[in-house]
Every structure is written in structure tokens, then in C-alpha cells.
Amino acid sequence: MQLNDNWKNTIDAVPLSPFADNVLEFFNDLSRRLTGVREYSDVATFGFWCRKAALLKEKANYDDLNLRLGKGVVFHSTPSNVPVNFAFSFAAGLLAGNANIVRLPGRNFDQITIITGAVSELLAGKHTSLAPYLCFVKYPPDKKLNDLFSSVCDVRIIWGGDATINELRRSPLKPRATELTFADRYSIAVINADEYIKAADKPKIARDFYNDTYFSDQNACTSPGIIFWIGTGKEAAKEAFWGSVRALARKKYDLAPVQAVGKLAAFYKAAASVAVSLIDADDCYVTRIGVGVNDVNDDLMRFKYNSGFYFEHDINALKDILPVCGERLQTLTYYGLTKEELAEFFAIYKPKGIDRAVPIGRSMDFTLTWDGYDLIRQLSRKVVL
């Protein structure tokens, strides 16, 4: 699939200023087309994110845009297991003022068809001036094509696992080109049991957790794989929480037999190396793995799995999560903690990992600062006068 048949037009496009007016109008029109897509909430979420009012709030975070220009051409290699990631990636590139060559996932997702179709219609109509700035390509693994697009780009963005990054790094960049990599990461959740017990809307918390995890089959790096419980009423909170999550998963999640077998195999693999225990459950929709205190560390996530597979551990204080806070830890989702508590934790302990801390239900909310990168500044250059 290729919306711009002549990718050479893309490499000749003149850099724009970040948050250019015509770019904001383009995204606002794209938003109108996508927010009504009810069958795919991730498409609607992207549509809501790229509305003009929201992007103007992002623009207000920068005070030097009049002296910034896009770096030129950004080559995006996007992940195969998160359908809408490519859209957020090209949006960041275009908002920063760049032309974009976007390699789409090899898998056929309806969400990709919906978004690229809407983009194509806009570029063929009201927004023809932006046609050179968006070129979507789709191809199986091919080093010659990786070489080609890497050789003409000014920034290469690689989303995916470490193996994907290493493969693409075999394709050389121009001497002044830069690279942003979003490697294998994992995420965790911390739940204050006492605050959860007091919560009036427990079904909403279950829905939020479901969206963080089951919606992407836990394939997103933002999906928590370890659940930490803090507070005094842990057992009662766990029973209520997991009961709500399980009931929701039974209703909404299509669990294939191969997934259930895969989760059991993942547990046995973990049990062969670390002190873990399978917590009794009525079915395979929620698989809870208790972890011994000596094995709560970042190495534990070698055994992570998907489809509702969670390691679980009790802690006495927030500092007890430090053993898992290595550089691969991306997102901390939480319920029942305050921003003041979190700020104090970061100020005192300065964990090597954790690039973001967000409430449960917000783990997949994209921002223009991601994995510690300020994407607008990373994808633009500043002119000194």
C-alpha cells in the first residue's frame, strides 16, 4: 500500500516550521473523520488526540518554534503488533515539520486501512499541498529497501524489538542523520489496595485496566506485566479487582485455546528459573503468577507473556518497586497514589527506568514526549541567530 506513488517527491519536500498552520488544519480534518469510528476505539483515540485544540495545547509547551524547522525526511519503521502506532509516529514527524516515509506493519489491520484511507482522501482533496510530506510504504523484510530509505532520511525512527533495531542498523544513514529507537520495554502497575476498596466505581477501574492490557493483548510496551499491591487490605482488594477484570474479560475478550496453552507454558518456563507460583483461578482469562521477594527484579520480565498474564507481588512502600526499575521499565500505571507521592519517589530514589507515570486506563495515551524523548525537539533543528 502506498498513498504517494512517487516517494522521490517526499525527499524533495521543503522542511516546515513545527505546528505549521496547514498541518494543524490537516490533522483537525483527519480528526473529524476518525473520531466517529466506533468499532475501533484506538482509531477514535488517535482522532481525538489529533484535533486542533489538543495540538495547540501541545504547541504551547514550546517557546522557540519561530527558530525551528523540520530536519527534512523521517523514515519510520513501525511495529507489527500495535495497529495505530504508525499514525502517532507520522503525526509527530509531520508536526515537527518533516516529510515522512512510513513503513506500515506487515499485518493487515482494519485500523490501518481506515486511517490511511482518510489520509489519502484529504491529500487528494483539500490538503494536496501536504501530499509530498506523507509517503506510506508496505513491504516484507527487504534490506535493499531498508538501505534505500535509510540512505535518504535525515532521521530514522525504529519502533519494535531489539532484533528489529539491530537489523535496521545494518542499513547505513547519512553522516548527519540521527536515529530514535524505541526498543523492547516493559511496564508495571501499582495499586493501593485501601484506596481501591473505597472506590465507588470498581467496574470503571476494571475497564480502564482492560484497556491498558487486553486491548493490545499486552503486546504494547505500555501494558503492565507486573502488578504491585500496596496498603493493608490487599487480599480483599485483589479478590474484588480480579473478579471484576475476569468478568469483563469473559464478556469481551476472545481467548483462543492456543493462548491458554501458551500462558501455561510461559508459567512453567518462569518456574524453571525463579520462585513463582500459579494463583488459583476459575479459568484462563486471568493468569496470576505470584513472585517470591528475591525474584522481583528487572530480569523477571524475560518471562513476560500476553493474553492476560500477570506477575503479582505485595509491597510495603513504593520504594519496594526499585528492583524492577531498570532502564527497560517504561510506564508505571497506578491507582490510589498521588502525584505528590510519585514526585517524592522520583526525587529521592531517581530510578534508572520509568519514563512516565500515568493513572490506570491512560497507559496508551500518546504524548509528544515519549520514552524520554521530546519528539518535536528531536525531530527539528534550531536556527541560532
GIGI-V39653 format. One record per backbone hydrogen bond with DSSP energy under -1.0 kcal/mol. NH is the residue of the N-H (numbers start at 1). CO is the residue of the C=O. If there is no record, write none. Layout:
BEGIN
NH	CO
NH	CO
END
This chain:
BEGIN
9	6
11	7
13	10
16	97
19	95
24	20
25	21
26	22
27	23
28	24
29	25
30	26
31	27
32	28
33	29
34	30
35	31
37	34
38	36
44	40
45	41
46	42
47	43
48	44
49	45
50	46
51	48
55	51
56	52
57	53
58	54
59	55
60	56
61	58
62	59
67	64
68	65
69	381
70	16
71	379
74	99
75	155
76	101
77	157
78	103
85	82
88	84
89	85
90	86
91	87
92	88
93	89
94	90
95	91
96	92
97	94
98	93
99	72
100	133
101	74
102	135
103	76
104	137
109	107
113	109
114	110
115	111
116	112
117	113
118	114
119	115
120	116
121	117
122	118
123	119
124	120
127	122
128	125
130	127
131	128
133	130
134	131
135	100
137	102
146	142
147	143
148	144
149	145
150	146
151	147
154	73
155	73
156	178
157	75
158	180
159	77
160	182
165	161
166	162
167	163
168	164
169	165
170	167
171	168
177	174
178	154
180	156
182	158
186	328
188	331
189	226
190	333
191	228
192	335
193	230
196	192
197	193
198	194
199	196
205	201
206	202
207	203
208	204
209	205
210	206
211	207
212	208
213	209
215	210
217	214
218	213
219	216
223	220
225	187
227	311
228	189
229	313
230	191
237	233
238	234
239	235
240	236
241	237
242	238
243	239
244	240
245	241
246	242
247	243
248	244
249	245
250	246
251	247
252	248
253	249
255	253
260	256
261	257
262	258
263	259
264	260
265	261
266	262
267	263
268	264
269	265
270	266
271	267
272	268
273	270
274	270
276	274
277	290
279	288
287	308
289	310
290	277
291	312
292	275
295	292
296	293
297	295
298	323
300	297
302	299
303	300
304	301
310	287
311	225
312	289
313	227
315	229
320	317
321	318
322	319
324	321
325	322
326	324
329	326
330	186
332	356
333	188
334	358
335	190
342	338
343	339
344	340
345	341
346	342
347	343
348	344
349	345
350	346
353	325
354	329
355	330
356	330
358	332
360	334
362	359
365	362
370	373
373	370
375	368
375	373
378	374
379	375
381	69
383	67
END
